[in-house]
Amino acid sequence: MLDDVASLTLRTALAGLSQRQATTANNIANVETPGFSASQVDFESSLAAAVSSGDPAAARTSVTGTGDAAGVNGNNVSLEREMVNATKTTLQEQLMANALTTKYGYMSTVLKGV
């Protein structure tokens, strides 16, 4: 009952968003580190394919370099982009968590018979 496609999709999305938030935080922490290469997280395409196949838990998260050009010190972190990513990811996490909480709330109501 708790492992239906919707619940698994929401939990898998939250895991991907958590990885993105950690990667973004690492990028921000290294904004002044000479030679540091920023990373980015992608899980949406894998999650969409996994949901289409009926197995959201099969989705995988990939962490790759951003490919952005490096500055004078060899660092390619864009603080502005990272701050936007952090804000966007936080809002997405809140949306997914609220959806999961609501879904479980409905299930609780049904099980209680209220």
SERO-4910 file (N, C-alpha, C, O; in steps of 0.05 Angstrom, whole numbers):
BEGIN
 pado doro    nc1    nc2    nc3   cac1   cac2   cac3    cc1    cc2    cc3    oc1    oc2    oc3
  Met    A     16    -24      0      0      0      0     17     25      0     10     45    -13
  Leu    A     40     24     14     58     48     15     78     48     -8     93     67    -11
  Asp    A     78     26    -23     97     24    -45     83     26    -72     92     13    -92
  Asp    A     62     41    -74     48     45    -99     65     63   -117     84     76   -107
  Val    A     58     65   -142     74     81   -161     76    110   -152     98    122   -154
  Ala    A     54    121   -143     55    150   -135     74    154   -112     90    173   -112
  Ser    A     72    138    -91     89    141    -67    118    136    -74    135    152    -66
  Leu    A    124    116    -90    151    110    -98    163    133   -115    186    141   -112
  Thr    A    146    144   -132    155    167   -149    162    191   -132    182    203   -136
  Leu    A    144    197   -113    149    220    -95    174    216    -78    190    234    -75
  Arg    A    178    192    -67    201    187    -50    227    187    -67    248    197    -58
  Thr    A    226    177    -92    249    177   -109    256    205   -117    280    212   -119
  Ala    A    236    221   -123    240    249   -130    253    264   -106    271    280   -110
  Leu    A    244    259    -82    255    272    -59    285    264    -55    301    280    -47
  Ala    A    291    239    -61    319    230    -59    336    244    -79    359    253    -73
  Gly    A    326    247   -104    341    262   -124    345    291   -117    366    303   -121
  Leu    A    324    303   -107    325    331    -98    345    335    -75    359    355    -74
  Ser    A    345    316    -57    364    317    -35    393    316    -45    410    331    -35
  Gln    A    398    299    -64    425    298    -76    432    324    -90    454    333    -89
  Arg    A    412    336   -104    417    361   -118    423    383    -97    441    400   -102
  Gln    A    409    383    -75    413    404    -54    441    401    -43    455    421    -38
  Ala    A    450    376    -38    477    371    -27    498    380    -47    519    391    -39
  Thr    A    494    374    -72    513    382    -93    514    412    -96    536    423    -99
  Thr    A    492    425    -95    491    454    -97    505    467    -73    520    486    -76
  Ala    A    501    456    -49    514    466    -25    544    462    -27    560    480    -19
  Asn    A    553    440    -39    582    436    -43    593    456    -63    615    466    -59
  Asn    A    578    461    -84    587    481   -104    590    508    -91    610    522    -95
  Ile    A    570    516    -75    571    542    -61    594    543    -42    608    564    -40
  Ala    A    599    522    -27    620    521     -8    648    524    -21    667    533     -8
  Asn    A    649    517    -46    675    518    -60    677    540    -81    693    539   -100
  Val    A    660    561    -77    659    582    -97    686    597   -100    692    608   -121
  Glu    A    702    597    -79    728    610    -80    752    591    -82    775    599    -80
  Thr    A    747    565    -85    768    545    -86    780    544   -114    767    538   -133
  Pro    A    806    551   -116    819    551   -142    818    523   -155    823    503   -142
  Gly    A    810    522   -180    810    497   -195    786    479   -190    783    458   -202
  Phe    A    767    488   -173    743    472   -167    725    472   -191    720    492   -203
  Ser    A    714    448   -198    695    446   -220    667    440   -208    663    421   -193
  Ala    A    648    456   -215    621    453   -205    607    429   -217    613    421   -240
  Ser    A    590    417   -202    575    393   -210    545    400   -212    536    419   -200
  Gln    A    531    383   -226    502    386   -228    489    358   -226    502    338   -232
  Val    A    464    357   -217    450    332   -213    427    330   -232    412    349   -236
  Asp    A    424    306   -245    401    301   -262    388    275   -253    402    254   -251
  Phe    A    363    275   -248    348    251   -243    321    250   -256    308    229   -258
  Glu    A    312    274   -266    285    276   -277    281    258   -301    260    245   -303
  Ser    A    300    257   -320    296    240   -344    296    211   -337    280    196   -348
  Ser    A    313    203   -318    313    175   -309    288    168   -294    277    146   -298
  Leu    A    278    186   -278    253    182   -263    230    180   -282    213    162   -278
  Ala    A    228    197   -302    206    196   -321    206    169   -336    185    157   -340
  Ala    A    230    159   -344    231    133   -358    224    111   -339    210     92   -347
  Ala    A    232    112   -314    226     91   -294    196     91   -288    184     69   -285
  Val    A    184    114   -286    155    115   -281    140    104   -305    120     89   -302
  Ser    A    149    110   -329    136     99   -353    137     69   -354    119     56   -364
  Ser    A    159     58   -344    162     29   -343    148     16   -319    147     -8   -317
  Gly    A    137     33   -301    122     23   -278    139     17   -254    130      5   -234
  Asp    A    165     25   -255    183     20   -232    199     45   -225    222     47   -231
  Pro    A    186     64   -211    200     89   -204    225     85   -187    243    101   -188
  Ala    A    226     63   -172    250     58   -156    275     52   -172    297     53   -162
  Ala    A    271     46   -198    294     40   -216    308     65   -225    329     64   -238
  Ala    A    297     88   -220    309    114   -228    336    117   -216    340    110   -193
  Arg    A    354    129   -230    381    134   -221    388    164   -223    378    178   -241
  Thr    A    404    173   -204    413    200   -204    441    202   -215    458    185   -209
  Ser    A    446    221   -233    473    224   -244    484    251   -236    470    271   -237
  Val    A    509    251   -228    523    276   -221    545    280   -242    562    263   -245
  Thr    A    544    302   -256    563    308   -276    574    337   -273    562    353   -258
  Gly    A    595    343   -286    605    371   -286    586    388   -302    572    379   -320
  Thr    A    587    414   -296    569    433   -309    579    439   -337    563    446   -355
  Gly    A    605    436   -342    616    443   -368    620    472   -373    627    480   -395
  Asp    A    615    489   -353    618    517   -355    648    525   -357    665    510   -347
  Ala    A    653    546   -370    681    556   -372    691    565   -345    677    576   -329
  Ala    A    716    559   -341    729    567   -315    738    596   -316    744    607   -337
  Gly    A    738    608   -293    748    635   -290    778    636   -288    792    616   -294
  Val    A    789    658   -279    817    663   -277    831    643   -259    853    633   -265
  Asn    A    817    635   -237    829    617   -218    823    588   -224    829    570   -208
  Gly    A    811    582   -247    804    555   -255    778    545   -243    771    521   -247
  Asn    A    764    561   -228    739    554   -216    716    562   -234    716    583   -246
  Asn    A    696    544   -237    674    550   -255    647    552   -241    626    549   -253
  Val    A    647    557   -215    622    560   -199    609    587   -205    622    608   -202
  Ser    A    584    587   -212    568    612   -215    551    614   -190    531    600   -187
  Leu    A    558    632   -172    543    635   -147    513    642   -153    496    631   -139
  Glu    A    508    658   -172    481    666   -179    465    641   -187    442    637   -178
  Arg    A    476    625   -205    462    601   -214    458    581   -190    436    569   -188
  Glu    A    477    578   -173    475    560   -151    454    569   -131    439    553   -120
  Met    A    451    595   -127    431    605   -108    403    601   -120    384    594   -106
  Val    A    400    604   -146    375    599   -159    368    569   -157    345    562   -151
  Asn    A    388    552   -162    384    523   -160    376    515   -131    358    499   -128
  Ala    A    389    527   -112    382    521    -84    353    528    -77    339    513    -64
  Thr    A    345    552    -86    318    561    -81    297    544    -95    277    535    -84
  Lys    A    302    538   -121    284    521   -137    282    493   -124    260    483   -122
  Thr    A    304    482   -117    304    455   -105    289    455    -79    274    436    -73
  Thr    A    293    475    -62    278    476    -37    248    477    -42    233    463    -28
  Leu    A    239    493    -61    211    494    -68    200    467    -78    178    459    -72
  Gln    A    216    454    -95    208    428   -105    207    407    -83    188    391    -82
  Glu    A    226    408    -64    225    390    -41    200    394    -25    188    375    -16
  Gln    A    193    419    -20    169    425     -4    144    414    -18    126    403     -6
  Leu    A    143    418    -45    120    408    -60    118    378    -58     96    367    -53
  Met    A    140    364    -62    140    334    -61    133    324    -33    118    305    -30
  Ala    A    145    337    -13    139    329     15    110    334     22     97    317     35
  Asn    A     99    356     13     71    362     19     53    342      4     33    333     16
  Ala    A     59    334    -20     44    315    -35     44    288    -21     24    274    -18
  Leu    A     67    280    -12     70    254      2     55    254     29     42    235     36
  Thr    A     57    276     44     43    279     69     13    278     65     -1    265     80
  Thr    A      3    292     44    -25    292     38    -35    264     31    -56    255     40
  Lys    A    -19    250     14    -26    223      6    -28    204     31    -47    189     33
  Tyr    A     -8    206     48     -9    189     72    -31    198     91    -43    181    105
  Gly    A    -38    223     91    -61    232    107    -87    220     98   -104    213    114
  Tyr    A    -91    219     71   -115    207     60   -116    177     68   -137    167     75
  Met    A    -93    164     66    -92    135     73    -99    131    102   -113    112    109
  Ser    A    -89    149    119    -95    147    147   -124    150    153   -136    136    169
  Thr    A   -136    169    139   -165    174    143   -181    150    134   -200    142    148
  Val    A   -174    138    112   -188    115    102   -185     91    122   -204     77    128
  Leu    A   -161     87    132   -156     65    150   -170     69    177   -179     49    189
  Lys    A   -173     93    185   -187     99    210   -217     96    207   -232     93    226
  Gly    A   -226     98    182   -255     96    176   -270    121    183   -294    120    188
  Val    A   -256    144    184   -269    169    192   -281    182    167   -292    204    169
***
